[in-house]
Structures are given as C-alpha cells and as structure tokens.
Amino acid sequence: MAAATSAAVVLAARGALDTHRSTIETMHGIGATDQQVALLFQRKIALDALAGAVAGGLAAALALIVIGAGGLAMASDLAGGPPLRVSDFVVLALMPVAAVLLATLVARFAVLSALHKVI
C-alpha cells in the first residue's frame, strides 16, 4: 500500500508542478520560497487524499456492515480466520488516516525535491 500510494503521489505532484510551472516562476519572482510553494501543493494533495480516504473508508464500512448483516462470524469462518475484534476495527479505521499522512509527507518531499532540481 505504501509504495503504490507514494508512487501515485509523486506522479501527481510532478504533474501538478509541470502544469503550474509559470505560476511557480511568478511566485518565486515576487519572493515566495520553495517552502511556501511546497505548502500549497502539500495542502492540495492532502485534501485530495482526504477525499479519497473518506470515500474509501465509507465504502469499506458499508461492506463491513453488509457482511455483518449476513453474519460477520460466518464470513470470517469462510475466509478461514477468526472473527474481527474491536481492535481490528480500530486498525481498519486508522488506515485511511495513515494513507492521508503518507500522501501529505510524500507530496512535500517530492515537490521540494523537484523545486531544488530546478534551481
């Protein structure tokens, strides 16, 4: 999950940098630092990742509810594993949060790295 998320974020960040290159040059011309530019991209990618995490989390919760209505214990027996405990649900709920944090950090480092290569 982490490698695929990181690769997707790096590609998205580089694409956004290429799309907005003239705007970035203008911002640098009026005194914006690489940190300020990176913060703008980081915020945008974090919001996009949050929207995706909320949508994915809701879809996963709906799937768990549907499975639960049909007997979560039976579904876990068919899968060959023990029934889900409360701690399992906590871990599942934290996964979208971890994905958003990972996307935000990767976006920051990818944008800063690309901006340093340009200068």
Secondary structure, 3 states (H helix, E strand, C coil): CHHHHHHHHHHHHHHHHHHCHHHHHHHHHCCCCHHHHHHHHHHHHHHHHHHHHHHHHHHHHHHHHHHHHCCHHHHHHHHCCCCCCHHHHHHHHHHHHHHHHHHHHHHHHHHHHHHHHHC
